Amino acid sequence: MVSRVFLVLVVLQVLYISVQTRNRQQCSQVCTLKFKPVCDSTGKVYRSQCVLDVAICNDPSIRPGVCGVTQPECPRFCPEVYQPVCDSTGTVYSNQCFLNIAICNDPSIKPGACGSSF
């Protein structure tokens, strides 16, 4: 019985390591040595867009930025006031503050009009 439990634990560990390795392989990309610097939102400089793309793949919290300009952190808290607003896809946010946070974290989000469901 103990050996079966041990065997199951070993198999689970091997599967976990396999998944972690596969995720890292998806992010691995061969980048040239060409030096054309780009920066993330904290001002960290990367040798090229390719290197930044790999970093973003490995850590989705990294956002592209402008070199020489450190972008502020996105706010994390909003007042709990219900004044619904929507983005261009129809997603409803409790208020403008929550929409602004979403836009800060994902600049592809745009303000939009809410339907008549309110």
Backbone as a printed PyTorch tensor [residue, N CA C, xyz], in Angstrom:
tensor([[[  0.8200,  -1.1970,   0.0000],
         [  0.0000,   0.0000,   0.0000],
         [  0.8660,   1.2640,   0.0000]],

        [[  1.8740,   1.2710,   0.8540],
         [  2.7690,   2.4240,   0.9330],
         [  3.5040,   2.6110,  -0.3920]],

        [[  3.9120,   1.5110,  -1.0020],
         [  4.6360,   1.6260,  -2.2710],
         [  3.7450,   2.1740,  -3.3780]],

        [[  2.4510,   1.8570,  -3.3570],
         [  1.5290,   2.4040,  -4.3650],
         [  1.3580,   3.9040,  -4.1830]],

        [[  1.2200,   4.3310,  -2.9450],
         [  1.0980,   5.7680,  -2.6620],
         [  2.3620,   6.4860,  -3.1160]],

        [[  3.5060,   5.9040,  -2.8060],
         [  4.7740,   6.4930,  -3.2210],
         [  4.8610,   6.5730,  -4.7440]],

        [[  4.4470,   5.5090,  -5.4140],
         [  4.4710,   5.4800,  -6.8680],
         [  3.5560,   6.5630,  -7.4570]],

        [[  2.3760,   6.7260,  -6.8930],
         [  1.4500,   7.7690,  -7.3540],
         [  2.0710,   9.1490,  -7.1590]],

        [[  2.7150,   9.3650,  -6.0230],
         [  3.3600,  10.6600,  -5.7710],
         [  4.4860,  10.9220,  -6.7670]],

        [[  5.2510,   9.9000,  -7.0760],
         [  6.3410,  10.0570,  -8.0430],
         [  5.7770,  10.3840,  -9.4260]],

        [[  4.7260,   9.6980,  -9.8230],
         [  4.1050,   9.9640, -11.1320],
         [  3.5690,  11.3840, -11.1840]],

        [[  2.9210,  11.8290, -10.1260],
         [  2.3950,  13.2020, -10.0950],
         [  3.5210,  14.2220, -10.1930]],

        [[  4.6240,  13.9700,  -9.5050],
         [  5.7700,  14.8860,  -9.5650],
         [  6.3410,  14.9420, -10.9770]],

        [[  6.4650,  13.7980, -11.6280],
         [  6.9820,  13.7510, -13.0030],
         [  6.0530,  14.5080, -13.9450]],

        [[  4.7480,  14.3340, -13.7810],
         [  3.7830,  15.0670, -14.6180],
         [  3.8910,  16.5670, -14.3950]],

        [[  4.0420,  16.9810, -13.1460],
         [  4.1670,  18.4040, -12.8260],
         [  5.4130,  18.9800, -13.4860]],

        [[  6.5310,  18.2890, -13.3640],
         [  7.7710,  18.7670, -13.9780],
         [  7.6250,  18.8100, -15.4980]],

        [[  6.9540,  17.8380, -16.0720],
         [  6.7350,  17.8030, -17.5140],
         [  5.9290,  19.0110, -17.9790]],

        [[  4.8700,  19.3510, -17.2540],
         [  4.0350,  20.5020, -17.6090],
         [  4.8390,  21.7920, -17.4860]],

        [[  5.6090,  21.9260, -16.3960],
         [  6.4200,  23.1260, -16.2100],
         [  7.4450,  23.2670, -17.3310]],

        [[  8.0670,  22.1810, -17.7160],
         [  9.0610,  22.2190, -18.7940],
         [  8.4020,  22.5880, -20.1130]],

        [[  7.2250,  22.0300, -20.3790],
         [  6.5040,  22.3370, -21.6230],
         [  6.1390,  23.8190, -21.6690]],

        [[  5.6900,  24.3830, -20.5340],
         [  5.3410,  25.8060, -20.5010],
         [  6.5590,  26.6650, -20.7920]],

        [[  7.7170,  26.2920, -20.2420],
         [  8.9390,  27.0580, -20.5090],
         [  9.3350,  26.9220, -21.9770]],

        [[  9.1550,  25.7370, -22.5570],
         [  9.5150,  25.5380, -23.9530],
         [  8.6320,  26.3710, -24.8660]],

        [[  7.3690,  26.5710, -24.5150],
         [  6.4870,  27.3970, -25.3250],
         [  6.9830,  28.8330, -25.3560]],

        [[  7.6320,  29.2690, -24.2840],
         [  8.1320,  30.6390, -24.2190],
         [  9.5320,  30.7750, -24.7970]],

        [[ 10.2200,  29.6820, -24.9880],
         [ 11.5830,  29.7960, -25.4910],
         [ 11.5430,  30.1270, -26.9770]],

        [[ 12.3830,  31.0330, -27.3310],
         [ 12.4470,  31.4870, -28.7080],
         [ 13.8900,  31.8900, -28.9530]],

        [[ 14.4130,  31.5900, -30.0930],
         [ 15.7790,  31.9700, -30.4060],
         [ 15.7580,  33.4140, -30.8920]],

        [[ 16.4110,  34.2650, -30.1520],
         [ 16.4870,  35.6850, -30.5120],
         [ 17.8760,  35.9780, -31.0570]],

        [[ 17.9340,  36.8300, -32.0430],
         [ 19.2330,  37.2080, -32.6060],
         [ 19.9890,  38.0840, -31.6150]],

        [[ 21.2560,  38.2810, -31.8720],
         [ 22.0730,  39.1320, -31.0060],
         [ 21.9590,  40.6030, -31.3780]],

        [[ 21.1340,  40.9080, -32.3660],
         [ 20.9420,  42.2850, -32.8070],
         [ 20.5030,  43.1400, -31.6210]],

        [[ 21.1540,  44.2880, -31.4520],
         [ 20.8480,  45.1790, -30.3340],
         [ 19.9380,  46.3140, -30.8100]],

        [[ 18.6810,  46.1890, -30.5000],
         [ 17.6950,  47.2240, -30.7860],
         [ 16.8220,  47.3180, -29.5300]],

        [[ 17.2940,  48.0690, -28.5170],
         [ 16.6900,  48.0220, -27.1860],
         [ 15.2250,  48.4650, -27.1410]],

        [[ 14.4740,  47.7650, -26.3040],
         [ 13.0910,  48.1000, -25.9770],
         [ 12.9580,  47.9800, -24.4690]],

        [[ 11.8970,  48.5640, -23.9230],
         [ 11.7320,  48.5850, -22.4720],
         [ 10.3610,  48.0640, -22.0670]],

        [[ 10.2930,  47.6370, -20.8080],
         [  8.9860,  47.2680, -20.2570],
         [  8.4360,  48.4640, -19.4860]],

        [[  7.2700,  48.3020, -18.8830],
         [  6.6010,  49.4290, -18.2310],
         [  7.3290,  49.9120, -16.9820]],

        [[  8.2880,  49.1220, -16.4620],
         [  9.0580,  49.5730, -15.3030],
         [ 10.3410,  50.2740, -15.7200]],

        [[ 10.6040,  50.3180, -17.0280],
         [ 11.8150,  50.9510, -17.5230],
         [ 12.9610,  49.9800, -17.7390]],

        [[ 12.7710,  48.6940, -17.4190],
         [ 13.8240,  47.7020, -17.6400],
         [ 14.0780,  47.5780, -19.1340]],

        [[ 15.3530,  47.5820, -19.5130],
         [ 15.7430,  47.5410, -20.9220],
         [ 16.0180,  46.0940, -21.3430]],

        [[ 15.4830,  45.7140, -22.5110],
         [ 15.7130,  44.4000, -23.1110],
         [ 16.4630,  44.6050, -24.4160]],

        [[ 17.3180,  43.6570, -24.7710],
         [ 18.1610,  43.7760, -25.9550],
         [ 17.3720,  43.9600, -27.2400]],

        [[ 16.1720,  43.3360, -27.3210],
         [ 15.3620,  43.4310, -28.5300],
         [ 13.9100,  43.1140, -28.1920]],

        [[ 13.0280,  43.3410, -29.1430],
         [ 11.6110,  43.0240, -28.9600],
         [ 11.4330,  41.5320, -28.7140]],

        [[ 12.2410,  40.7290, -29.3800],
         [ 12.1710,  39.2780, -29.2160],
         [ 12.4360,  38.8950, -27.7600]],

        [[ 13.4520,  39.4650, -27.1500],
         [ 13.7910,  39.1490, -25.7590],
         [ 12.6670,  39.6070, -24.8310]],

        [[ 12.0890,  40.7770, -25.1000],
         [ 10.9510,  41.2560, -24.3010],
         [  9.7590,  40.3190, -24.4680]],

        [[  9.4930,  39.8630, -25.6780],
         [  8.3750,  38.9410, -25.9130],
         [  8.5360,  37.6530, -25.1080]],

        [[  9.7510,  37.1290, -25.0500],
         [ 10.0100,  35.9160, -24.2670],
         [  9.7740,  36.2060, -22.7860]],

        [[ 10.2270,  37.3650, -22.3130],
         [ 10.0210,  37.7280, -20.9040],
         [  8.5340,  37.8340, -20.5890]],

        [[  7.7570,  38.4310, -21.4870],
         [  6.3080,  38.5610, -21.2930],
         [  5.6520,  37.1820, -21.2900]],

        [[  6.1060,  36.3020, -22.1490],
         [  5.5610,  34.9410, -22.1940],
         [  5.7920,  34.2270, -20.8650]],

        [[  6.9770,  34.4060, -20.2890],
         [  7.3140,  33.7670, -19.0220],
         [  6.6510,  34.4420, -17.8290]],

        [[  6.3680,  35.7360, -17.9390],
         [  5.7600,  36.4850, -16.8380],
         [  4.7400,  37.4630, -17.4180]],

        [[  3.4710,  37.0490, -17.5240],
         [  2.4460,  37.8850, -18.1510],
         [  2.1950,  39.2250, -17.4530]],

        [[  2.7440,  39.4170, -16.2430],
         [  2.5600,  40.7080, -15.5800],
         [  3.4650,  41.7820, -16.1730]],

        [[  4.4640,  41.3710, -16.9630],
         [  5.3400,  42.3340, -17.6320],
         [  4.5570,  42.9640, -18.7740]],

        [[  4.6500,  44.2910, -18.8750],
         [  3.9660,  45.0030, -19.9450],
         [  4.9780,  45.8130, -20.7440]],

        [[  4.7680,  45.9320, -22.0540],
         [  5.6610,  46.7760, -22.8530],
         [  5.5960,  48.2210, -22.3670]],

        [[  6.6620,  48.9320, -22.5530],
         [  6.6960,  50.3240, -22.1280],
         [  7.5320,  51.1610, -23.0660]],

        [[  7.8550,  52.3450, -22.6200],
         [  8.6580,  53.2770, -23.4010],
         [  9.9680,  53.4950, -22.6490]],

        [[ 11.0880,  53.3410, -23.3490],
         [ 12.3870,  53.5360, -22.7030],
         [ 12.5250,  54.9740, -22.2210]],

        [[ 13.0730,  55.1000, -21.0280],
         [ 13.2700,  56.4230, -20.4420],
         [ 12.0480,  56.9420, -19.7090]],

        [[ 10.9400,  56.2310, -19.7990],
         [  9.7140,  56.6480, -19.1230],
         [  9.2320,  55.4740, -18.2720]],

        [[  9.2240,  55.6660, -16.9660],
         [  8.7110,  54.6280, -16.0870],
         [  7.2250,  54.8700, -15.9050]],

        [[  6.4510,  53.8940, -16.2980],
         [  5.0040,  54.0330, -16.1850],
         [  4.5730,  53.6600, -14.7760]],

        [[  3.6360,  54.4010, -14.2110],
         [  3.1980,  54.1060, -12.8430],
         [  2.4500,  52.7760, -12.7890]],

        [[  2.4390,  52.2000, -11.6110],
         [  1.6620,  50.9800, -11.3950],
         [  0.1880,  51.3060, -11.5970]],

        [[ -0.5530,  50.3440, -12.0650],
         [ -1.9920,  50.5120, -12.1940],
         [ -2.6080,  50.5160, -10.7990]],

        [[ -3.6120,  51.3400, -10.5820],
         [ -4.2850,  51.3150,  -9.2790],
         [ -4.8710,  49.9310,  -9.0290]],

        [[ -5.0580,  49.5980,  -7.7680],
         [ -5.6060,  48.2910,  -7.4370],
         [ -6.9210,  48.3820,  -6.6680]],

        [[ -7.2600,  49.5630,  -6.1930],
         [ -8.4540,  49.6980,  -5.3670],
         [ -9.3710,  50.7760,  -5.9200]],

        [[-10.6560,  50.5620,  -5.7840],
         [-11.6690,  51.5180,  -6.2260],
         [-12.7580,  51.6040,  -5.1590]],

        [[-13.4650,  52.7270,  -5.1430],
         [-14.6070,  52.7980,  -4.2220],
         [-15.6960,  51.8260,  -4.6650]],

        [[-16.3670,  51.2520,  -3.7230],
         [-17.4340,  50.2920,  -4.0250],
         [-18.7500,  51.0490,  -4.2530]],

        [[-18.7640,  51.8290,  -5.3090],
         [-19.9510,  52.5830,  -5.7010],
         [-20.4380,  51.9810,  -7.0150]],

        [[-21.7190,  51.6500,  -7.0880],
         [-22.2340,  51.0210,  -8.3000],
         [-22.7870,  52.0800,  -9.2400]],

        [[-21.9850,  52.4290, -10.2270],
         [-22.3610,  53.3290, -11.3090],
         [-21.8320,  52.6840, -12.5810]],

        [[-22.5330,  51.6630, -13.0860],
         [-21.9880,  50.7980, -14.1370],
         [-21.5710,  51.5330, -15.4090]],

        [[-20.4360,  51.0860, -15.9330],
         [-19.9130,  51.5510, -17.2140],
         [-19.4670,  50.3100, -17.9750]],

        [[-19.3110,  50.4310, -19.2810],
         [-18.9610,  49.2840, -20.1090],
         [-17.7580,  49.5850, -20.9810]],

        [[-17.1130,  48.5000, -21.4180],
         [-16.0610,  48.6630, -22.4110],
         [-16.6520,  48.3920, -23.7930]],

        [[-15.8240,  48.4770, -24.8010],
         [-16.3150,  48.3620, -26.1810],
         [-16.8280,  46.9640, -26.5180]],

        [[-16.5170,  45.9580, -25.6910],
         [-17.0220,  44.6090, -25.9360],
         [-18.3120,  44.3300, -25.1710]],

        [[-18.7480,  45.3080, -24.3610],
         [-19.9670,  45.1350, -23.5800],
         [-19.7320,  44.6300, -22.1710]],

        [[-18.4600,  44.4050, -21.7910],
         [-18.1630,  43.9910, -20.4210],
         [-18.5450,  45.1280, -19.4780]],

        [[-19.2610,  44.7900, -18.4110],
         [-19.7490,  45.7930, -17.4650],
         [-18.7990,  45.8800, -16.2750]],

        [[-18.4550,  47.1030, -15.8890],
         [-17.6240,  47.3780, -14.7170],
         [-18.4690,  48.1430, -13.7070]],

        [[-18.2060,  47.9300, -12.4300],
         [-19.0120,  48.5560, -11.3740],
         [-19.0260,  50.0770, -11.4700]],

        [[-17.8810,  50.6500, -11.8770],
         [-17.8060,  52.1040, -12.0310],
         [-16.5980,  52.4540, -12.8990]],

        [[-16.4320,  53.7190, -13.1750],
         [-15.3630,  54.1870, -14.0640],
         [-13.9900,  53.8070, -13.5320]],

        [[-13.8210,  53.7960, -12.2290],
         [-12.5290,  53.4510, -11.6340],
         [-12.1210,  52.0310, -12.0290]],

        [[-13.0450,  51.0730, -11.9410],
         [-12.7240,  49.6900, -12.3040],
         [-12.4290,  49.5650, -13.8080]],

        [[-13.1300,  50.3120, -14.6290],
         [-12.8380,  50.3120, -16.0640],
         [-11.4440,  50.8820, -16.3060]],

        [[-11.0930,  51.9520, -15.6000],
         [ -9.7670,  52.5550, -15.7560],
         [ -8.6550,  51.5740, -15.3840]],

        [[ -8.8690,  50.7860, -14.3370],
         [ -7.8780,  49.7790, -13.9510],
         [ -7.7350,  48.7400, -15.0630]],

        [[ -8.8640,  48.2990, -15.6180],
         [ -8.8190,  47.3140, -16.7060],
         [ -8.0490,  47.8800, -17.9020]],

        [[ -8.3000,  49.1280, -18.2410],
         [ -7.6100,  49.7740, -19.3660],
         [ -6.1200,  49.9070, -19.0690]],

        [[ -5.7800,  50.2500, -17.8320],
         [ -4.3680,  50.3770, -17.4390],
         [ -3.6470,  49.0450, -17.6020]],

        [[ -4.2940,  47.9620, -17.2000],
         [ -3.6830,  46.6370, -17.2900],
         [ -3.6820,  46.0780, -18.7060]],

        [[ -4.6160,  46.5200, -19.5350],
         [ -4.7140,  46.0310, -20.9160],
         [ -5.1560,  47.1910, -21.8090]],

        [[ -4.1730,  47.9340, -22.3580],
         [ -4.4990,  49.1170, -23.1650],
         [ -5.3630,  48.8340, -24.3890]],

        [[ -5.5520,  47.5680, -24.7610],
         [ -6.4160,  47.2760, -25.8980],
         [ -7.8970,  47.4410, -25.5310]],

        [[ -8.1990,  47.4990, -24.2370],
         [ -9.5880,  47.7220, -23.7920],
         [ -9.9370,  49.1820, -24.0280]],

        [[-11.1030,  49.4090, -24.5910],
         [-11.5740,  50.7720, -24.8720],
         [-12.9300,  50.9770, -24.2130]],

        [[-13.2160,  52.2120, -23.7510],
         [-14.5420,  52.4960, -23.2020],
         [-15.6100,  52.2920, -24.2860]],

        [[-16.7780,  51.9230, -23.8490],
         [-17.8790,  51.7070, -24.7960],
         [-19.2080,  52.0250, -24.1620]],

        [[-20.2520,  51.7620, -24.8910],
         [-21.6040,  52.0430, -24.4100],
         [-22.2170,  50.7700, -23.8380]],

        [[-22.9550,  50.9320, -22.7560],
         [-23.6650,  49.8060, -22.1540],
         [-24.9890,  49.6070, -22.8690]],

        [[-25.4470,  48.3800, -22.9010],
         [-26.7570,  48.0960, -23.4640],
         [-27.8580,  48.6120, -22.5420]],

        [[-29.0620,  48.2920, -22.8290],
         [-30.1850,  48.8130, -22.0530],
         [-30.6190,  47.8470, -20.9520]],

        [[-29.7030,  47.0110, -20.4760],
         [-30.0490,  46.0060, -19.4700],
         [-30.0240,  46.5480, -18.0420]],

        [[-29.8420,  47.8430, -17.8660],
         [-29.7640,  48.4000, -16.5040],
         [-31.0730,  49.0500, -16.1260]]])
